[in-house]
Amino acid sequence: MYFVEKPGILIPADEKALPYCYYEGSDLPAGIVYKGKFRTCTFGFPFETIKEEDSRNKLMRNVLKFFFSK
């Protein structure tokens, strides 16, 4: 585990890209999802820096649901 000094702030590029999650105590996007001809999810921080196992599992579960939903 390590400290992230400067996490990225992500801004959606178009209407098919949406903020997915936000930094705690902020309205700044920490993750963006895109749904078009393909789907992608990008975070402004390393996934492995999420300390709580339940939080990591919930986030990954939701990302996988997004990727595989119809």
C-alpha atoms as one frame of an Amber mdcrd trajectory, in Angstrom:
protein
   0.000   0.000   0.000   1.238   3.489  -0.740   0.093   7.089  -0.574  -1.020
   8.809  -3.784   0.390  12.336  -3.681  -1.423  13.801  -6.669  -4.491  11.866
  -7.793  -5.851  12.842 -11.193  -9.005  14.867 -11.708 -10.824  13.503 -14.743
 -13.200  15.476 -16.954 -15.505  13.710 -19.463 -14.550  14.404 -23.097 -18.058
  14.109 -24.583 -21.647  13.133 -23.811 -20.858   9.396 -23.925 -18.337   9.768
 -21.102 -19.697  10.325 -17.599 -18.255  10.822 -14.121 -18.414   7.476 -12.339
 -17.153   8.230  -8.851 -15.914  11.228  -6.909 -13.141  11.890  -4.432 -14.350
  11.717  -0.840 -15.538  15.104   0.405 -15.373  16.600  -3.089 -17.379  17.069
  -6.259 -14.277  16.348  -8.388 -14.502  13.219 -10.567 -12.173  10.378  -9.567
 -13.383   8.050 -12.320 -14.929   8.275 -15.772 -16.885   5.653 -17.688 -17.440
   5.650 -21.435 -20.190   3.789 -23.247 -20.149   3.883 -27.034 -18.954   1.251
 -29.520 -16.953  -0.072 -26.573 -16.914   0.496 -22.819 -14.087   1.682 -20.653
 -13.531   2.896 -17.122 -10.623   5.082 -16.026  -9.646   6.135 -12.521  -7.438
   9.060 -11.534  -5.768   6.933  -8.860  -4.276   3.437  -8.619  -7.033   0.941
  -7.799  -4.792  -0.865  -5.305  -4.635   2.229  -3.084  -8.242   1.712  -1.958
  -7.563   0.577   1.612 -10.837  -1.071   2.581 -11.376  -4.479   1.007 -15.169
  -4.022   0.985 -14.816  -0.712  -0.878 -12.440  -2.239  -3.459 -14.765  -5.198
  -3.991 -17.847  -3.004  -4.356 -16.140  -0.703  -6.860 -14.829  -3.609  -8.947
 -18.216  -5.360  -8.841 -19.899  -2.188 -10.143 -17.296  -1.718 -12.879 -17.793
  -5.310 -14.044 -21.579  -4.825 -14.052 -21.083  -1.737 -16.229 -18.833  -3.645
 -18.656 -21.150  -6.632 -19.018 -24.617  -5.051 -18.800 -26.676  -4.866 -21.976
